[in-house]
Amino acid sequence: MQSAQRARPGTEWWRNAVIYQVYPRSFADADGDGTGDLAGVRRRLPHLAELGVDALWFTPWYRSPQADGGYDVADYRQIDPAFGTLEDAEALITEALELGIRTIVDIVPNHVSDQHAWFQEALAAAPGDPARDRFWFHDGRGPGGDEIPTNWTSSFGGNTWTRTTGPDGKPGQWYLHMFAPQQPDLNWSHPDVAAEHEAVLRFWYDRGVAGVRIDSASMLAKDPELPEVGEHHAPGAHPHFDRDEVHEVYRRWRKIADSYDEPRLLVGEVWLEDNDRFVRYLRDDEMHMAFNFDFMTRPWDAEALAESIRATFASHAAVSAPPTWVLSNHDITRPVTRYGREDSSFAFSAKRFGTPTDLALGARRARAAALLTAALPGVLYVYQGDELGLPEVEDFPEGVREDPMHFRSGGVDPGRDGCRVPLPWSADGPTFGFNDTGTSTWLPQPSGWGSFAAESQASDSDSFLSLYREAIRLRRSEPALRGEAFAWTETAPGVLAFRRGEDFTCVVNLGDALADLPAHTGALLASAPLEGGRLPADAAVWLRT
């Protein structure tokens, strides 16, 4: 295990960090009930320290009915009993930091759970009562108010309004939810909403959390007139997406973050195609970084990836923010599966059952993609299990899926459960080491899951885990990889190559034929064996040049 001496001092530790995403339900189960918990994470901290990560980002660990994987928060100041207690969270933050690993927590400002005290109070109140003003309650249209107030479309599919029922049993007002009905949207023009979230930030920052990841960061503000979504809107004037007034929220949050002795971090989930709009969230008085979804959703194609890298550098340079490089997360089809498909790009709308996949090809490409992203300047994010080369699980038994995206699509979309299956830690046993009791996991693990076990891979120098460990080690030890220098080098079609500093070159072969390598004095790390001194297809290598 590496010591706490690894923790990098300074206020901008995050600019070249490796940040590991933990989905607590599926990481490790210490109490043996089939659901992951914070005690399980604490047990597995040696794995994370050996991997070499700088920080852990936890998806929501708060009290929640789990209607949407914890993104329906009922109480931000309590840990969900399935995961443990507030004391467990405080111990985890402390123990991780002793190993040089900081903690980032998820904040979900667009909505809360329908079980949140505020929403329960609002449901019990009459129309027009101030308790309803923290949300978007609205009369329906048409005779008797039977028609939804707008035709906005939910991020999960379907409409965005659910009708309430009054104490007399009669239909009442409608409330807005841009996601599932169990996730009512907050009204960010209400002072209570802003004050509560600022208090929540301080609550966690005061407990040693190094930063927050902000869910659906561009969606908070809504046009109070509730206009329909048209084909064209002026920038910043969409009825419910990327509105200009949302930036004032993050300016206030940045002031809070900067008020600490070690300034706290703001990381945005910002899904925007317009780079000019995207980087507005990264101005020096707003967020420190935001996820690079453009890169993550690109196909395995040299020009497509190069185009995304160029655009990322250009947009981030304007605001001096570090780029982020992400291959997957708890919402996205895992790289091993995605890269093994004829269409290796990603779009939520394109997900379907039965899509043919060549997992051997996908694994080969995912290994190369790991070296590509780890060699780029900026912040590297790793989703739990990607360091094990886990594929997407797509053949669940009937009745076990939980993701609302699956159900709201009418069963067409497989949903996101496939990348959330509990991790395998050992090759044998009924839960492959996820717990010690053998209690069935909350999502079933495939019968062959043990072949990906962390304990087996740790002793295999050719494994996914060994590749990730060595890439992260070199990323920290190589001076060229710690800086921001980057320059493309000329290559054959289908091949990407770039220099970092004076003596480091990364080459990625996305073509079909063997690729010649530039003059070099040695290979530091390769995703696949070289063949006669040349780089095979769907492989990457780091060279000393």
Secondary structure, DSSP 8 states (H G I E B T S, - for coil): ---GGGS--STTGGGG-EEEEE-GGGT--SSSSSS--HHHHHHTHHHHHHHT-SEEEE---EE---TTTT-S-SEEEEE-TTT--HHHHHHHHHHHHHTT-EEEEEE--SB--TTSHHHHHHHHS-TT-GGGGGBTEE--BSGGG-B-S---B-TTSSBSEEEEE-TTS-EEEEEE-SS-TTS-BB-TTSHHHHHHHHHHHHHHHTTT--EEEETTTT-S---TT-----S---TT--SSSS-TTHHHHHHHHHHHHHTSSS--EEEE----S-HHHHGGGGSTTS-SEE--HHHHTS-S-HHHHHHHHHHHHHHHHTTT---EEES--TTS--HHHHTTSSS-S--GGG--TT----HHHHHHHHHHHHHHHHHSSSEEEEETTGGGT--------TT----HHHHHTTT-S--SGGG------SSSSTTTTS-SS----SS---TTGGGG-HHHHHT-TTSHHHHHHHHHHHHHH-HHHHS---EE----TTEEEEEETTTEEEEEE-SSS-B---S-SEEEEESS--BTTBB-TTEEEEEE-
